[in-house]
Amino acid sequence: MTSTRLLIVGPQGSGKGTQGIRIADTFGVPVVSTGDIFRANIKEGTDLGLQVKAITDAGDLVPDEVTFAIVKDRLEQPDAAEGFLLDGFPRNVAQVALLDEFLTGRGEALDAVIELNVPREESLKRIALRAQEQGRSDDTEAAIAHRLDIYERETAPILAVYRSSGIVDTIDGVGTLDEITERIVAALEARGLARTAAA
């Protein structure tokens, strides 16, 4: 069985959460989403959840060491042994180094990085709609703009690191859900990554 180790990257509102789930299903790997892990902890009122809620309500991002500890723990679980799709980590160059060191220690590496390319105006429009539909306290206009600024300043540079390895596929993130999924799958299959028989 071949492994499939993926990272999906895109600004808030790019649809990476939705596409991540679809792609992970198609290739038979678990989604490792820092956002989902954080939200589950917030919902359960754990110590981590309370810490994360205070940080995200201020529109800030959770510190590298907290995020990496959670991701490392998740990647060490048996279902991630043959592959995974990372969503939300690494989100800066320091975290890329942490992930690379961890994967290299296991004799592994990422197979592909999916970059969802969405204009800022489109991201803002989608997040405003999501906030309305889901009543998310962390989706105020100021917090959204702040997070998009952080993405452009901190996360976008990780793509340059991965481009130097030749593993980035830039996907047009505007279109229907199915169109975007098809673009991603086609790019990954062009790299020789095989979808699971059931997909």
N, C-alpha and C positions, 0 to 999 in steps of 0.2 A: 504493500500500500504506500502510495506516495504521500508526502506531507504537504500541507498547504498552510503557510504562515503569512498572514496578511495584516496590513495596517490600512485603515481608511482615514483620510484627513480632509477636512473642509471646515469653513467657518460655521458658526452657529447658524442654524436655519438652512444649511445646505442639503439637509435630508440624509446626512450620513448615518444617523441612527436607524432609520427605516431601511436604507440601502444595505447597511451593515448586516441586519438580520436576514434580508433576502439573499445576500451573497454567501453568508455563513451557511444558510440552509442548502443553497445550491452546491456548495463544496463540502458539506458535511462536517463543518467545524463549529465549535462554540464561539459565541460573541463574548469578548471580554471588554465590557464597557464600564469605564470608571464612573461615568454619570449614573448608570443604573445601580452600580454597587453603592455609590454615595447616597442615591435617593432611597434605596432599600434600608440603609442604616438610619437615615433621617426619619423614615416612616416608623421604624422599630424603636426610635428614641435611644439608640446606643450612644456610648460616649463619642465614638467616631462621628455618628450622625449629628450630634449636637455641635461638635467642633466644626464640621463641614457646613452645617446650616448657617452658622454665624458668619463664616467666610463667604459663602455664596450669596447670602442676602446682602452683603456689602458690595457684591459685584466682583469680588476678587476670586482668585483661583487657589485651590488647595496646594500646600507646599509639596515639592518634589518627593521628599523622603516619605511622606504619608502615602502619596499616590503610588510610589514604586513598591512599597511594602505590600500594599493591597494587590497590585498587579502580579507581583512575584508569587504571592501565595496562590492566586488564581491559576497562574500558568503551571504551577507545580501539581495541580490536580489531574487525575488520570485522564479525564476527557479531553484535556488540552495537549496530550502527549504527541498526537499525530498532526496537530495543527490548531490554529485559532485565528480569529479576526479581532484585532485590537481597535478599539474606538475610544479616543480621548487620551491615549497614552502611546508613545511619548508626545508631549505637546510643546516641548522646547528642546534646545540642543543639549542641555545638561541631561535631560531624561533619555535622549537618544543614546548617549554614552552609557547610562545605567542599563538600558535594555540590551545594547550590543554586548556589553560585558557579561550579562546574565546568559544571553543566547549562545555566545561564543563558548562560555563555560560548559554548555551542554552540547557543543558541537553543532549548533543550529544557526540559522540566519533567516531574516525575512525573505520571502519569495517575491513579494510585490507590495508596492505602496500605491493605493488608489487615491488620487487627488480629485475631489469633487470641486469643479470650478464653477462658482456661482457669483454673479455681481453683488456688490454690497447692498444695493437697493432691494434686490430680490430677497436677500437674507433678512433684511429688516422687515420687509413685508410679511414674509413667512413666519418670523418669530412673533410679530405683533398678533397675527392670526392665531398662532398656537397659544399665546398667553390668554387671549380672549376665550378660546375653546376649553383650555385646561385650567384656567385660573392659577397659573404658576406665579408664586410670589417673587421669584428671581427674574421674571421677565418684564421688568419695568423698562421704559424707553431708555433711561439713563444707563441702567445696568447692561442692556443689550449693546448700546453704542460702546460702552467701556469694554465689554467682552470681545467685540469685533476688533477694537483697537489692539487689545492684547493678542488676539489671534494674528493680526497682521505683523505685529512687532515681534512676537515670540514664537508662534507656531509655524508661520510661513517659512522662516529660515530653515526648518528641519528638512524641507523638501529639497533644498540645495544639497544638503548632506547626502540624502538618499539618491538624488539625481546623479551624483558623482559615482554611485555604484550601479547606475543604469536600471534601477528597479521601479521608477515612478511611472505610472500610467495616468495622464491627466485626462479626466473625463468631463465632458460638458454636462453640468448638473442641472440644466434647465430643460424641461420636457415632462412627459408623463412618467409616473413611477416605473412602468414597464419599459419605456424607451431607455431610461437611465440604467436600469438593471441590465438590459440587453447589451448596452455599450460596455458596461463593466465586465460582464461575463465574457464578451468577445475579446476584450483586451487581455484578460487573464488566460483564456484558452490559447490565445496567440503566444503566450509565454510557456505553453506546454502544461499548464495546470489543468487537472481533470476534474470535472464535476462528478458528484456521486451518482451512482446508477439510478437512485430513486428520484433525483432532481430533474 
